[in-house]
Amino acid sequence: MLRLRALRSSNDFDAYWEFHEQQEYERNHASHYANDRVPETVPSAAFVSQSSRRGTLKIVKKKGES
């Protein structure tokens, strides 16, 4: 907590957070792939069809609800 306070008061928090996110990405994602390169993702057909159905959904209220 003290480190976060020091970063905030010295106006270095934004630079630190960017560094932190980059390190976490490399540690949790990139390091699991060849050449530390995460492949681009493509939405699956099931996901695409679900998002297109969202426009047809309607809110239905039970009788007696206002």
C-alpha positions in Angstrom: 0.0 0.0 0.0 2.8 2.3 0.8 4.4 1.8 -2.6 1.1 2.7 -4.3 0.8 5.9 -2.2 4.4 6.8 -3.2 3.7 6.2 -6.9 0.5 8.3 -6.7 2.1 11.2 -4.9 5.1 11.3 -7.2 2.9 11.2 -10.3 4.6 7.9 -11.5 1.5 5.7 -11.1 0.4 5.8 -14.7 3.9 4.8 -16.0 4.1 2.1 -13.3 0.7 0.7 -14.1 1.5 0.5 -17.8 4.7 -1.4 -16.9 2.7 -3.7 -14.5 0.1 -4.6 -17.1 2.8 -5.4 -19.7 4.7 -7.6 -17.3 1.5 -9.4 -16.3 0.6 -9.9 -19.9 4.0 -11.4 -20.7 3.9 -13.6 -17.6 0.4 -14.9 -17.9 -0.2 -15.0 -21.7 2.8 -14.5 -24.0 5.1 -16.8 -22.1 2.8 -19.7 -22.9 3.2 -19.4 -26.7 6.1 -19.9 -29.1 8.2 -16.8 -29.6 6.2 -15.1 -26.8 3.5 -14.3 -29.4 -0.1 -14.7 -28.6 -2.2 -15.7 -31.7 -5.0 -13.4 -32.7 -8.4 -14.7 -31.8 -11.3 -15.1 -34.2 -14.8 -15.1 -32.9 -16.4 -18.5 -33.2 -19.5 -19.1 -35.3 -21.5 -19.8 -32.2 -20.6 -16.4 -30.7 -21.3 -14.5 -33.9 -24.8 -16.1 -34.2 -25.6 -15.3 -30.5 -24.7 -11.6 -30.9 -26.9 -11.3 -34.0 -29.9 -12.8 -32.1 -29.6 -10.2 -29.4 -31.5 -7.7 -31.5 -34.5 -9.9 -31.5 -34.8 -10.4 -27.7 -37.7 -8.6 -26.0 -38.4 -7.9 -22.3 -41.5 -9.7 -21.2 -43.2 -8.8 -18.0 -45.5 -11.1 -16.0 -49.1 -10.1 -15.6 -49.5 -7.8 -12.6 -46.0 -6.4 -12.8 -45.6 -2.8 -13.7 
